[in-house]
């Protein structure tokens, strides 16, 4: 039996009138009567009994009705599930990140995604930039978030802009410049800096050092650390000073002063990284949601 027979039967059963049912279905009454005869012949039992002002269900029709309704509902659910899958709202994603979760937009995006598309299973993988590149190319993760620029990527990967933050200067509050810093980066030339140990030539530190050089600051005394989150504590301890993305200011503690940097180059861009030849609907859908989030 076909779904169109069941839908016509349910409408006729609910209205108890073939003419009204045919009008609601947008077909001629003879066509509806033929659909019902075909269904009754297939089942081998009458479903309707005609009366003066319409039709009523036979005992067999009454027994058949809830199952017909359930079949239609199941069909609609199956159709909706298929459409969600086509849109990428069903599936599984493995997403790489590192210090990216400090960027307030990313946790907000993930919370939105978890609640709006519960049929997509999302696993977060903490990995540095180089590890994310390798895992993307080996299909161990589907997407990555990192502070990296497109000219730093392997050929088979691409970036999508996600968010941008200003860079800020962190100084110990007992530093000689803590009460008199003028905003000139060149005045920091003799300081000891603390930076994240990014792979050479890519990532946040490389970009920050390049921006510093564009403003006549060439740091030479540098302590590299494996975790961005450890930097505020090291600055508070007086180990050195640092330049970090503004969201890092949320991790500051007593003993640290924050100075905005107004130079145009002093920005940090968080990128979403994907494979160039990506075809997964779930991955492409997440990229669309991420690009619309900002």
Protein Blocks (a to p, Z undefined) as FASTA:
>chain_A
ZZklmmmmmmmmmnopaklmmmmnopafklmmmmmmmmmmmnopafbdcdfklccddfkl
mmmmmmmmmmmmmmmmmmmmmmmmmnopaccdddddfklmmpmklmmmmmmmmmmmmmbc
cddddddfklmmmmmmnopafbdcddddfklpcfkbccddfbdcdddddddfkbfklmmc
goiaklmmmpccddddddehiajklmmmmmmmmnopacfbdcddfbfklmmmmmmnopac
cdddfklmmmgcehiacdddfbfklccdddddddfklcbfklmmmmmmmmmmZZ
